Amino acid sequence: MTALAPAGIRFHHGSLIIPAGAVHTTPLGYDRASVPVGAPLPLAASAELVHRLSGCGEIVVAFEGKLGDTLLALSGVRAVLDWMRLRSVRTSVRAVGPYAGLIARTGLLAQPPVTTPHGRRAVIGDRAGVEAHGSETVVSLVLDPAAPPCWSSDGRAHPDLPARHYLAVERRLGIRLPGTAPFAPTLATGPNDLMEELRSVGWLGGLTIAAITATSWPERKDYTAQRYIDLAEQIAEAQQAQARLLLIGGNAEDGLRVSAEAPRRHVQVLHLDGVPAEQLAGLFLHCDLVVGNDTGLTHLAAMTRSPERPVIGLYARHSHSKWRTGLPHHHAVATDLSDRMHQGDLCPVRDAVPPDVDVHMDAFPPSELARVCLDLLNGVWP
């Protein structure tokens, strides 16, 4: 961690290992490193869950809630499928709901074919997905982001949600699973119509920055287009380059909107609103830098990018460690309040924690954020 400004804004590298004693954790109950893959855990499994899953011929992955919660919970689906492979339980797997296409890109659904599946079905997903698709099932597994604690094992903490979900499922199933940190799956991407259109008009190539303004809580989490433009101007000026800034918003009321502003001194600005997440997944791969608040599209960017291309999340009020993918190139810039939520494994909403001051996204000065971005673009740990 490195202090950025007197206001208490700090950078947290994605590959930083957090000692168990530095944050509030719940002991996992065993040292994973000492338990061979496939061996029983020194904890009692949930016998009913194991029994019902063992008899399933089909698994339905069903998420209907927020994109960010869904992406961070896919490690729980991965844990169940890892267990089935270890137990040689043959099933068919399919995804339903608004994120089925994205889930298919993780490779989680690529199970060996089952020639004679029987009708017993399991549903894994969020609460809304399980309620919508859980009829006529023998078992349902809800992956609730509020449920799994920050686990600790082998002297280290596992604060990110993908690790929490994976280890919580491992404990319930009672077998050491093969997954290791980072637990989040990555998404395969490919060309799409939007990418081809942007490439044809020269918008891909050179210094390209994607900035995410889409959020479910705009009054708290929107860094605003103007701040992102200021940020891009400072990065481009320091790099002595013309930058292309993709401002990605979530307003889909009027459908897809792609519009360009007149060029600034160092920056060309393109607004993208209402773009489906599946198309953005391919676009993020071709950006030099992605910056966004702790929202689903920022997590999506981290899960679709190569390790040498950084993603930076901005955390004003919520824990910067919990609400991240755990991938080494997914970094955080966070306030003191966010750091306290991280240290105590707290949520300002769930735990009704009043902030000392009303913390907004203006806590991150573009000039200080630009310094972090430049260091990462130059391969330097800030």
PEJORA-V732760 format. One record per backbone hydrogen bond with DSSP energy under -0.5 kcal/mol. NH is the residue of the N-H (numbers start at 0). CO is the residue of the C=O. E is the energy in kcal/mol with one decimal. If there is no record, write none. Layout:
NH:CO:E
NH:CO:E
This chain:
1:10:-1.0
3:8:-3.0
4:8:-0.8
7:4:-2.1
8:4:-0.6
9:333:-3.0
10:1:-1.7
11:331:-3.0
14:327:-0.5
15:12:-1.4
18:16:-0.6
19:154:-2.0
21:18:-1.7
22:19:-0.8
23:342:-2.8
24:22:-0.6
25:149:-2.6
27:151:-2.7
31:29:-0.8
33:30:-1.3
34:30:-0.5
34:31:-1.3
35:33:-0.6
37:175:-3.3
38:35:-2.2
40:173:-2.1
45:171:-3.4
46:44:-1.2
49:45:-2.6
50:46:-2.5
51:47:-2.4
52:48:-2.7
53:49:-2.2
54:50:-0.8
54:51:-0.6
55:52:-1.7
56:119:-2.5
57:119:-1.4
58:91:-2.8
59:121:-3.0
60:58:-0.5
60:93:-2.8
61:59:-0.7
61:123:-2.8
62:95:-0.8
69:65:-2.0
70:66:-2.6
71:67:-2.2
72:68:-1.1
72:69:-0.6
73:69:-0.7
73:70:-0.8
75:72:-1.8
76:72:-0.9
77:73:-2.3
78:74:-2.1
79:75:-1.7
80:76:-2.2
81:77:-2.5
82:78:-2.2
83:79:-2.1
84:80:-2.0
85:81:-2.1
86:82:-2.2
87:84:-0.9
88:83:-2.7
89:87:-0.7
90:88:-0.5
91:56:-1.9
93:58:-2.2
95:60:-2.5
98:62:-0.6
99:96:-1.5
102:98:-2.7
103:99:-2.0
104:100:-0.8
104:101:-0.9
105:102:-1.5
106:103:-1.0
107:102:-0.6
109:106:-1.2
110:108:-2.4
114:112:-0.6
116:113:-0.5
121:57:-2.4
122:138:-1.9
123:59:-2.7
124:140:-2.1
125:61:-0.8
129:125:-2.6
130:126:-2.3
131:127:-1.9
132:128:-2.0
133:129:-1.5
136:133:-0.9
137:120:-2.6
138:120:-1.1
140:122:-2.7
142:124:-2.8
143:141:-0.9
146:143:-1.6
147:143:-0.8
150:148:-1.0
150:157:-0.9
151:25:-1.6
152:155:-2.2
155:152:-2.0
156:17:-3.2
157:150:-2.9
160:321:-2.1
160:323:-0.5
161:323:-0.6
163:159:-2.1
164:160:-2.8
165:161:-2.2
166:162:-2.5
167:163:-2.0
168:164:-2.1
169:165:-2.3
170:166:-2.3
171:167:-1.7
172:168:-2.2
173:169:-1.5
174:169:-0.8
175:38:-2.7
176:174:-0.6
183:324:-0.6
186:302:-3.3
187:104:-2.5
195:191:-2.3
196:192:-2.2
197:193:-2.6
198:194:-2.4
199:195:-2.0
200:196:-1.1
201:198:-1.4
202:197:-3.3
206:241:-0.6
207:205:-0.9
208:243:-3.1
209:288:-2.6
210:245:-3.0
211:290:-2.4
212:210:-0.6
212:247:-2.6
213:247:-1.5
219:216:-1.8
220:216:-3.0
221:217:-1.5
222:220:-0.7
227:223:-1.7
228:224:-2.4
229:225:-2.5
230:226:-2.5
231:227:-2.7
232:228:-2.5
233:229:-2.0
234:230:-2.1
235:231:-2.8
236:232:-2.5
237:233:-2.0
238:234:-2.1
239:235:-0.8
239:236:-0.6
240:235:-2.2
242:240:-0.6
242:265:-3.0
243:206:-2.7
244:242:-0.5
244:267:-3.3
245:208:-3.2
245:243:-0.6
246:244:-0.7
246:269:-3.0
247:210:-3.1
247:245:-0.8
248:246:-0.7
248:271:-2.8
251:249:-0.9
254:251:-1.5
256:272:-2.4
258:270:-1.8
260:268:-2.5
263:266:-3.6
267:242:-2.7
269:244:-2.8
270:258:-3.6
271:246:-3.2
272:256:-2.6
272:270:-0.5
273:248:-0.7
278:275:-0.8
279:275:-1.9
280:276:-2.1
281:277:-0.8
282:278:-1.4
283:279:-2.8
284:280:-0.8
285:282:-1.7
286:283:-1.7
287:207:-2.2
288:207:-1.2
289:309:-1.5
290:209:-2.5
291:311:-2.3
292:211:-0.7
293:313:-0.9
294:292:-2.4
297:294:-0.8
298:294:-1.7
299:295:-2.5
300:296:-2.2
301:297:-1.9
302:298:-1.9
303:299:-0.6
303:300:-1.0
304:300:-0.6
304:301:-0.6
308:305:-2.1
309:307:-0.6
310:328:-2.4
311:289:-2.6
312:330:-2.2
313:291:-1.8
314:312:-0.5
314:332:-2.5
315:313:-0.6
322:318:-1.5
323:320:-0.6
323:321:-1.3
329:326:-2.0
330:310:-2.9
330:328:-0.9
331:11:-2.1
332:312:-2.5
333:9:-2.9
334:314:-1.9
337:315:-0.5
338:334:-2.0
339:335:-2.1
340:336:-2.2
341:337:-2.1
342:338:-2.6
343:339:-2.2
344:340:-0.6
344:341:-0.7
345:340:-2.4
350:346:-2.7
351:348:-0.9
352:347:-1.0
353:351:-0.7
358:356:-1.2
362:359:-1.5
363:360:-1.6
364:362:-0.8
368:364:-2.4
369:365:-2.5
370:366:-1.2
371:367:-1.4
372:368:-2.4
373:369:-2.6
374:370:-2.0
375:371:-2.3
376:372:-2.6
377:373:-1.6
378:375:-1.6
379:374:-3.5
381:379:-0.7
